Amino acid sequence: MTIMSGNAVGMISSGLPVITVAIALLISFWLGEQFAGLIPALTGNAFLGGVYGTTMATMGMLSTAGIVLTMDGLGPIVDNAGGIAEMSGAPEIIRERIEPLDALGNTTKALTKGYAMGSAALASLLLFQAFVLEVARYQAKIIDLTTITSAQATLLGTKLSSLGTSLALNHPDVVIGALIGAMLPFVFSGTAINAVSIGAYRMVEEVRRQLREIPGLREGTAKPNYAAAVDISTRTALRLMVVPGAIPVVAPLVVGVFLGWAAVGALVVGATISAIPLAIMMMWGGAAMDNAKKYVEMGHFGGKNTETHAATVVGDTVGDPWKDTAGPSLHILIKLLNTISLVFIPLFLAAIIIL
């Protein structure tokens, strides 16, 4: 029931943030279109005005990064304070006072991770628009946009208009690219969570080994080998992140080489659309499951050492990889997909298009 409820909370929680981001995009783009004539550099182009408006909205959202980083730092500080209190054998009343702060830290971390995902969504739209503009620039053979002539500007506008038909959904390469892009956040999240699972298993094996081999450890008269546990977690984290790290690099290159730039553009859009609600679901659902355990440990529903507490521990085991590993890393995925796609445009324009 804990996992089911956590899933439900995460899924429902994705609704309002996604709608908020969509409204922010709509209003910023519309305002940019309406006031494009006030900025001489835009030469009255409504589309470029919309892009400019979205840019300003993104900058405005990022301007609050200071308070967001402060909120994000609260969680680890309180969490470490709780760990120090437990390891030092502090009185129970100190731990009881830290628990509510730990729950607050989980909540603020979930909110700041949602902020990161929202800013990534706005940034990915700008990067996609830059991707389309760069494709048009390469096709028009314009080397430097800062020294563009009026004739080149007209040609660039014509190329931009014609690119819209290449990205239409009636092209199979675009549909294939969008499907692959929508799949990537799920595969990426799955490999990241699997890495956590493998690391946890190795850690459990190390704990069992130390309990078996270190005399007096079970009785509490000897200290465990902390360095070995830290070494296992560090090595596992570094080695098992190779596959998730390769996904956003390899996927656009393979799709671009065989299906062309339009499929890569669709891949980026598909990945962004599926990553935003998935990330919010995992971050907020995971935080809900973690806080459910803390709520029971504060004495509610029977408190510790009950079946209810055991159920919330299972939920917390599922929620931690969601909120701390897979969810927050998805905004890096979509940013990296956009960046790789933008850098390798010349390769995609010379692609072996099989459709």
C-alpha positions in Angstrom: 0.0 0.0 0.0 2.9 2.4 0.8 4.4 2.0 -2.7 1.0 2.2 -4.4 0.1 5.4 -2.5 3.5 6.9 -3.2 3.1 6.1 -6.9 -0.3 7.7 -6.9 0.9 10.8 -5.1 3.8 11.2 -7.6 1.5 10.8 -10.6 -1.0 13.3 -9.4 1.7 15.7 -8.4 3.0 15.9 -12.0 -0.2 17.6 -13.2 0.1 21.1 -11.7 3.9 21.7 -12.4 3.5 20.6 -16.1 0.5 22.9 -16.5 2.4 25.7 -14.9 5.4 25.3 -17.3 3.0 25.1 -20.3 1.3 28.3 -19.2 4.7 30.0 -18.7 5.8 29.0 -22.2 2.5 30.2 -23.7 2.5 33.6 -22.1 6.2 34.3 -22.6 6.1 33.3 -26.2 2.9 35.3 -26.8 4.3 38.4 -25.1 7.5 38.2 -27.2 5.5 38.0 -30.4 3.3 41.0 -29.4 6.2 43.3 -28.6 8.8 42.1 -31.1 8.6 45.5 -32.9 10.0 47.2 -29.8 13.4 45.5 -30.2 15.3 46.6 -33.3 17.5 43.5 -33.5 14.4 41.3 -34.0 13.4 43.4 -37.1 9.7 42.9 -36.2 9.9 39.1 -36.7 7.1 37.7 -34.5 8.7 34.2 -34.2 12.1 35.6 -33.1 10.2 37.8 -30.7 8.5 34.7 -29.2 11.9 33.1 -28.8 13.2 36.2 -27.1 10.2 36.2 -24.7 10.9 32.6 -23.8 14.5 33.5 -23.2 13.5 36.3 -20.8 11.2 33.9 -18.9 14.0 31.4 -18.5 16.4 34.1 -17.2 13.7 35.2 -14.8 13.2 31.7 -13.5 17.0 31.2 -13.1 17.4 34.5 -11.3 15.8 32.9 -8.2 18.6 30.3 -8.1 20.0 31.7 -4.9 17.0 31.0 -2.7 16.5 27.6 -4.4 20.1 26.5 -3.7 19.5 27.6 0.0 16.4 25.4 0.2 18.2 22.5 -1.5 21.1 22.7 1.0 18.8 22.4 4.0 18.1 18.7 3.3 21.7 17.4 3.3 22.6 19.5 6.3 19.8 18.2 8.4 20.3 14.6 7.1 24.0 14.7 8.1 23.1 16.2 11.5 20.8 13.2 12.1 23.5 10.8 11.0 26.1 12.4 13.3 23.6 12.3 16.2 22.9 8.6 15.7 26.6 7.6 15.3 27.6 9.6 18.4 24.9 8.0 20.5 23.2 11.3 21.3 20.2 11.3 23.6 16.9 10.2 22.0 15.4 13.7 22.5 17.9 15.2 20.1 17.1 12.7 17.4 13.4 13.3 17.9 14.0 17.0 17.3 16.0 16.4 14.2 13.3 14.1 12.6 10.8 16.9 11.8 13.7 19.0 10.3 14.7 16.0 8.2 11.2 15.7 6.8 11.2 19.4 6.0 14.5 19.0 4.2 13.0 16.2 2.1 10.1 18.4 1.2 12.2 21.4 0.2 14.5 19.2 -1.8 11.6 17.8 -3.8 10.4 21.4 -4.5 13.9 22.5 -5.6 14.2 19.5 -7.9 10.9 20.4 -9.5 12.3 23.9 -10.0 15.3 22.4 -11.7 13.1 20.3 -14.0 11.0 23.4 -14.9 14.0 25.5 -15.8 15.4 22.6 -17.8 12.1 22.4 -19.8 12.3 26.1 -20.6 16.0 25.8 -21.5 15.3 22.7 -23.7 12.8 24.7 -25.7 15.4 27.4 -26.4 18.0 24.8 -27.3 15.5 23.2 -29.7 14.8 26.5 -31.3 18.5 27.1 -31.6 18.8 23.7 -33.2 16.3 24.5 -35.9 17.9 27.9 -36.5 21.3 26.3 -36.9 20.0 23.7 -39.3 18.5 26.6 -41.4 21.8 28.5 -41.2 23.8 25.5 -42.4 21.4 24.9 -45.3 21.5 28.6 -46.2 25.3 28.4 -46.0 25.5 31.5 -43.7 28.8 31.4 -41.8 28.3 34.3 -39.3 24.9 35.5 -38.1 26.4 38.7 -36.7 27.4 39.9 -40.2 24.3 38.7 -42.0 23.1 40.7 -45.0 19.4 41.5 -45.8 19.5 39.0 -48.7 20.9 36.3 -46.3 18.3 37.2 -43.7 15.5 36.7 -46.3 17.0 33.4 -47.3 17.3 32.3 -43.7 13.7 33.1 -43.1 12.7 31.1 -46.1 14.7 28.1 -44.9 13.2 28.4 -41.4 9.7 28.4 -42.9 10.4 25.3 -45.0 11.9 23.4 -42.1 8.4 23.2 -40.5 7.2 20.8 -43.1 10.3 18.5 -42.4 9.3 18.2 -38.8 5.6 17.3 -39.5 4.3 14.1 -37.9 3.3 12.6 -41.2 7.0 11.8 -41.8 7.9 8.4 -40.5 11.4 9.5 -39.5 9.9 12.2 -37.2 7.5 9.7 -35.6 10.3 7.2 -35.0 12.6 9.9 -33.5 9.8 11.0 -31.2 9.1 7.4 -30.0 12.8 6.8 -29.3 13.0 10.1 -27.5 10.0 9.3 -25.3 11.6 6.0 -24.5 15.0 7.3 -23.4 14.0 8.8 -20.0 12.5 5.4 -19.0 15.6 3.5 -20.1 17.9 6.0 -18.5 15.9 6.0 -15.2 15.8 2.2 -15.2 19.6 1.8 -15.6 20.2 4.4 -12.9 17.9 2.6 -10.4 19.4 -0.7 -11.3 22.8 0.8 -10.4 21.5 1.7 -7.0 20.1 -1.8 -6.6 23.5 -3.4 -7.4 25.3 -1.0 -5.1 22.9 -1.7 -2.2 23.3 -5.5 -2.7 27.1 -5.1 -2.6 26.8 -3.0 0.5 24.7 -5.6 2.3 27.2 -8.3 1.4 30.0 -6.1 2.8 28.1 -5.6 6.1 27.5 -9.3 6.4 31.2 -10.0 5.8 32.2 -7.5 8.5 29.7 -9.0 11.0 31.1 -12.4 10.2 34.8 -11.6 10.2 35.4 -8.7 12.6 35.4 -10.0 16.3 33.2 -8.1 18.7 31.3 -6.2 16.0 28.0 -8.0 16.8 28.4 -7.2 20.5 29.3 -3.6 19.9 32.8 -3.8 21.3 34.5 -3.3 17.9 34.1 -0.6 15.2 33.2 -1.5 11.6 35.5 -0.8 8.6 33.8 2.4 7.3 36.3 2.9 4.6 35.4 -0.4 2.9 31.7 0.6 2.7 32.6 4.1 1.3 34.9 2.5 -1.3 32.1 0.1 -2.4 29.6 2.9 -2.8 32.0 5.2 -4.7 33.3 2.5 -7.1 29.8 1.2 -7.8 28.5 4.7 -8.4 31.3 5.6 -10.9 31.3 2.3 -12.8 27.6 1.7 -13.1 26.9 5.3 -14.3 28.8 4.6 -17.6 25.7 3.2 -19.4 23.3 5.9 -18.3 25.9 8.5 -19.2 26.4 7.1 -22.6 22.7 7.1 -23.5 22.3 10.8 -24.1 25.5 10.9 -26.2 25.0 7.8 -28.3 21.2 8.0 -29.0 21.1 11.3 -30.9 24.2 10.3 -32.9 22.8 7.0 -34.0 19.4 8.5 -34.8 21.0 11.4 -36.6 23.3 9.4 -38.7 20.6 7.0 -40.0 17.5 9.1 -40.0 18.7 12.7 -40.3 18.3 16.0 -38.4 14.5 16.0 -38.3 14.5 12.7 -36.4 17.0 14.1 -34.0 14.8 17.1 -33.4 11.8 14.9 -32.8 13.9 12.7 -30.4 14.8 15.8 -28.3 11.1 16.9 -28.2 9.9 13.4 -27.3 12.5 13.0 -24.6 11.6 16.4 -23.0 7.9 15.8 -23.1 8.2 12.4 -21.3 11.0 13.3 -19.0 9.3 16.2 -17.3 6.2 14.4 -15.8 8.3 11.3 -15.2 10.9 13.2 -13.2 8.3 15.1 -11.1 6.5 11.8 -10.4 9.6 10.1 -9.1 10.9 13.1 -7.2 7.7 14.0 -5.4 6.5 10.4 -5.1 9.8 9.3 -3.6 9.7 12.2 -1.1 6.2 11.2 -0.1 7.3 7.7 0.6 10.3 8.9 2.6 8.3 11.3 4.7 5.7 8.5 5.3 8.4 6.5 7.1 9.5 9.5 9.1 5.8 10.2 10.1 5.4 6.7 11.4 8.8 6.9 13.3 7.5 10.0 15.1 4.9 7.8 16.9 2.0 7.8 14.5 0.2 4.6 13.5 2.0 2.6 16.2 5.5 4.0 15.7 8.6 2.0 15.2 8.9 -1.8 15.3 5.4 -2.3 13.9 4.1 -3.8 10.6 3.2 -0.3 9.5 6.7 0.9 10.1 8.1 -2.1 8.2 5.8 -1.2 5.2 7.0 2.4 5.2 10.7 1.2 5.3 10.0 -0.8 2.1 8.4 2.3 0.6 11.4 4.4 1.6 13.7 1.9 -0.1 11.8 2.4 -3.3 11.4 6.2 -2.9 15.1 7.0 -2.2 16.4 6.0 -5.7 13.4 7.7 -7.2 13.9 11.1 -5.5 17.7 11.1 -5.2 19.0 9.3 -8.3 16.7 8.8 -11.3 14.4 11.9 -10.9 16.9 14.7 -10.5 19.2 13.3 -13.3 16.5 13.5 -16.0 17.0 17.2 -16.4 20.6 16.6 -17.1 19.5 14.0 -19.7 17.3 16.4 -21.7 19.9 19.2 -21.5 22.7 16.9 -22.7 20.5 15.5 -25.5 19.8 19.1 -26.7 23.5 20.0 -26.5 24.8 16.9 -28.4 22.1 17.5 -31.1 23.2 21.1 -31.5 26.9 20.3 -31.7 26.6 17.6 -34.3 24.2 19.3 -36.8 26.8 19.1 -39.7 27.0 15.3 -39.2 23.2 15.0 -39.2 22.9 17.0 -42.4 25.2 14.6 -44.1 23.3 11.6 -42.7 22.5 8.3 -44.4 18.8 8.8 -44.4 17.1 5.4 -44.7 13.5 6.6 -44.8 
